[in-house]
Amino acid sequence: MSDARTLFEKIWDSHLVGVAPDGTTTLYIDRHLVHEVTSPQAFEGLRIAGRTVRRPDATLAVADHNVPTTNRAAGIADPESRTQVETLEHNTKEFGVEYFSMDDIRQGIVHIVGPEQGMTQPGMTIVCGDSHTSTHGAFGALAFGIGTSEVEHVLATQTLVQKKPKSMRVAIEGMIGPGVTAKDIVLAIIGKIGTAGGTGYVIEYSGRAIRELSMEGRMTICNMSIEAGAKAGLIAPDDKTIAYLKGRPMAPKGAAFEAAAAYWRTLPSDADATYEREVVIKAAEIAPQVTWGTSPEEVVAITGRVPDPAKEMDTQRRAKLQRSLEYMGLKAGTAMTDIAIDRVFIGSCTNARIEDLRAAAAVVKGKKVASTVQAMVVPGSGLVKAQAEKEGLSQIFLDAGFEWREPGCSMCLAMNADKLQPGERCASTSNRNFEGRQGRGGRTHLLSPAMAAAAAVTGKLTDIRTFKYESGK
Amino acid sequence: MDKFTTLTGYAAPLPMVNVDTDMIIPKQFLKTIKRTGLGKHLFSEMRYKNDGKLDFTFVLNRMPFKDAKILITGANFGCGSSREHAPWALLDFGIRCIIAPSFADIFFNNCLKNGMLPIVMGERDVSEMMREAHDGKEFTIDLERRRVIRPNGAPVPFPIDDNARHLLLNGLDDIALTLEKTAEIDTFEDAQKKTQPWLYPAQTSPSAPPAPAP
């Protein structure tokens, strides 16, 4: 038998605390990110049982889901949201965990903060009580979302009880065409394998199109692994990964960095390693994507049309497509580019990093948001916001008629005051188009930042490849 | 945690695929800092009309299903967000067992941590049982013998891994069991400190300078 191993197997094998005869594994967790929504009951559980946090040094907390994106000085108006954020602050103080408060420039969406601070490193196991923890896989870290009971388990023991997932490779071969982004790649993958296509698997993304992506683009890909049902997404660390991490506050320094980097270079999958499932997609065949329905798998090329449920043979699936059409207020056969929108949301842990804002700003520069559209940009962190302001991106957005907000999860899940009204249709750079996700009755179309920006200008879903704008380059 | 041995009760049929956790418990109810009290918000957007009144076309608002202890539903149940509020809401409503052709991973694990049993069964068994459930007859779940007893008395076996079954049958606290392995965790950390010393300690001081430009 070959002893060639995948990136996933190398990380898994190096974190085994114990394995029971039935395969139940106690897995060591290197880093734990905590936010206000999924942690209060976990800290309460520790308190009741008289337990402590095993490694406060390996734990970082930040409030992101509930925070307002307007006037921060006014505090949080909603009493329940305020209580939840205050509870996090209190819990982190009591248990000795570092906390980035709402006024800290380092505050932001937890999955943007971790990499930005250099907390996320190759070869690590990373968890958070949030499904989009898969984002950190872009660095070659095994990162996955957990529930609150598991948050409590990690706080108390720095381990998790797990079954070994299977592994899948998704290769994106060749180069993507102009106007096609990481978001389009991952939406195309989900369209191909389905929203449960990755269930039980860790997906490793490979191929030239993936290697050519920036770290930001790779994070967008891994972020949406969970929308394909996967346990985690992974991309092998390389020179770009190492260059990104160098000098970040929580990354190792000096000789320790060199030692770490030498280890990180041993992590990529061995050439003859095998996977339980392999999927190959030709990059050249990926057009800019946009969802039409209420599941991320309900996606088509922008040049496509709303599908006809009558063509689906399976009765339950046909019922699902029919329900999606009705919820979205769409007719089968409508060209995607004929769909008018009311709102634009540029933000979320999927697409609120500096590269995303640069791409969107390049599209709107010198243009105006359509009179029928309300558009907003919510940077992923205080540092992204400051960088965008330094580069003049915020002014481009403001001049075009966008709102420029404070960092947080915002209208990706609409837990704070930012939400759609019933029936409103939104072009959104976020990750989920579920019923009610952006507000009860709200209708979401997922797309890339550049496509969202173009939709804001034209007032309808637009093919970025035919939209005339001064190139950002 | 309550032990799960056998469970007898009505099974509510919900013939939908890809039921996501936003649907099970919408975000406005995630602001709680407690585990209990979420049952009244379970499937809120389908259970209540825009004016806040109960929608009696929804299965859980009808007799006898408003007393259901079991839910029978479509593939990929519980996809999306990791919110444990989803199983908490089901449990608070009174549902302790969900039968489906497949589940999303995080939701599946979250159920087990709350003394709830997610049962994976073939599409054909699920649709047959869904039809029987419609008639408002009782099902029995026998975890000890790993089988569902249908209203017609026919037993249907289901798979569950030994460890999960053991924890459910005995109502065991996972954390207490892991804490018994503290010496092994110490040993792991001592070894990792030697091979990857840069991982210890993890944090810089809170006064550390902010990250460089992204």
Chai-1 contact restraints between the chains, C-beta under 6 A:
chainA,res_idxA,chainB,res_idxB,connection_type,confidence,min_distance_angstrom,max_distance_angstrom,comment,restraint_id
A,V17,B,E184,contact,1.0,0.0,6.0,A-B,restraint_1
A,V17,B,I185,contact,1.0,0.0,6.0,A-B,restraint_2
A,V17,B,F188,contact,1.0,0.0,6.0,A-B,restraint_3
A,G18,B,E184,contact,1.0,0.0,6.0,A-B,restraint_4
A,D22,B,D162,contact,1.0,0.0,6.0,A-B,restraint_5
A,D22,B,N163,contact,1.0,0.0,6.0,A-B,restraint_6
A,T24,B,N163,contact,1.0,0.0,6.0,A-B,restraint_7
A,Y28,B,F188,contact,1.0,0.0,6.0,A-B,restraint_8
A,V37,B,L30,contact,1.0,0.0,6.0,A-B,restraint_9
A,P40,B,I33,contact,1.0,0.0,6.0,A-B,restraint_10
A,Q41,B,R35,contact,1.0,0.0,6.0,A-B,restraint_11
A,D57,B,P201,contact,1.0,0.0,6.0,A-B,restraint_12
A,D57,B,A202,contact,1.0,0.0,6.0,A-B,restraint_13
A,D57,B,Q203,contact,1.0,0.0,6.0,A-B,restraint_14
A,A58,B,A202,contact,1.0,0.0,6.0,A-B,restraint_15
A,E80,B,K31,contact,1.0,0.0,6.0,A-B,restraint_16
A,S81,B,K31,contact,1.0,0.0,6.0,A-B,restraint_17
A,Q84,B,K31,contact,1.0,0.0,6.0,A-B,restraint_18
A,T87,B,I33,contact,1.0,0.0,6.0,A-B,restraint_19
A,E98,B,Q203,contact,1.0,0.0,6.0,A-B,restraint_20
A,E98,B,P206,contact,1.0,0.0,6.0,A-B,restraint_21
A,I105,B,P210,contact,1.0,0.0,6.0,A-B,restraint_22
A,R106,B,P210,contact,1.0,0.0,6.0,A-B,restraint_23
A,E116,B,A211,contact,1.0,0.0,6.0,A-B,restraint_24
A,E116,B,P214,contact,1.0,0.0,6.0,A-B,restraint_25
A,Q117,B,A211,contact,1.0,0.0,6.0,A-B,restraint_26
A,D130,B,S82,contact,1.0,0.0,6.0,A-B,restraint_27
A,S131,B,S81,contact,1.0,0.0,6.0,A-B,restraint_28
A,S131,B,S82,contact,1.0,0.0,6.0,A-B,restraint_29
A,G145,B,S82,contact,1.0,0.0,6.0,A-B,restraint_30
A,G145,B,I106,contact,1.0,0.0,6.0,A-B,restraint_31
A,G147,B,S82,contact,1.0,0.0,6.0,A-B,restraint_32
A,G147,B,E84,contact,1.0,0.0,6.0,A-B,restraint_33
A,G147,B,N110,contact,1.0,0.0,6.0,A-B,restraint_34
A,T148,B,E84,contact,1.0,0.0,6.0,A-B,restraint_35
A,S149,B,K113,contact,1.0,0.0,6.0,A-B,restraint_36
A,H153,B,I175,contact,1.0,0.0,6.0,A-B,restraint_37
A,A156,B,I175,contact,1.0,0.0,6.0,A-B,restraint_38
A,T157,B,T178,contact,1.0,0.0,6.0,A-B,restraint_39
A,T159,B,T178,contact,1.0,0.0,6.0,A-B,restraint_40
A,T195,B,N18,contact,1.0,0.0,6.0,A-B,restraint_41
A,A196,B,N76,contact,1.0,0.0,6.0,A-B,restraint_42
A,K231,B,D105,contact,1.0,0.0,6.0,A-B,restraint_43
A,G247,B,P212,contact,1.0,0.0,6.0,A-B,restraint_44
A,R248,B,A211,contact,1.0,0.0,6.0,A-B,restraint_45
A,P249,B,T204,contact,1.0,0.0,6.0,A-B,restraint_46
A,P249,B,A208,contact,1.0,0.0,6.0,A-B,restraint_47
A,P249,B,A211,contact,1.0,0.0,6.0,A-B,restraint_48
A,M250,B,T204,contact,1.0,0.0,6.0,A-B,restraint_49
A,P252,B,W198,contact,1.0,0.0,6.0,A-B,restraint_50
A,A256,B,W198,contact,1.0,0.0,6.0,A-B,restraint_51
A,A260,B,W198,contact,1.0,0.0,6.0,A-B,restraint_52
A,S295,B,N18,contact,1.0,0.0,6.0,A-B,restraint_53
A,Q316,B,V17,contact,1.0,0.0,6.0,A-B,restraint_54
A,Q316,B,G74,contact,1.0,0.0,6.0,A-B,restraint_55
A,K320,B,V17,contact,1.0,0.0,6.0,A-B,restraint_56
A,I354,B,P214,contact,1.0,0.0,6.0,A-B,restraint_57
A,L383,B,P210,contact,1.0,0.0,6.0,A-B,restraint_58
A,L383,B,A211,contact,1.0,0.0,6.0,A-B,restraint_59
A,V384,B,P214,contact,1.0,0.0,6.0,A-B,restraint_60
A,Q387,B,A213,contact,1.0,0.0,6.0,A-B,restraint_61
A,Q387,B,P214,contact,1.0,0.0,6.0,A-B,restraint_62
A,L413,B,K27,contact,1.0,0.0,6.0,A-B,restraint_63
A,M415,B,K27,contact,1.0,0.0,6.0,A-B,restraint_64
A,F434,B,D20,contact,1.0,0.0,6.0,A-B,restraint_65
A,F434,B,D22,contact,1.0,0.0,6.0,A-B,restraint_66
A,G436,B,P26,contact,1.0,0.0,6.0,A-B,restraint_67
A,G436,B,E45,contact,1.0,0.0,6.0,A-B,restraint_68
A,R437,B,D22,contact,1.0,0.0,6.0,A-B,restraint_69
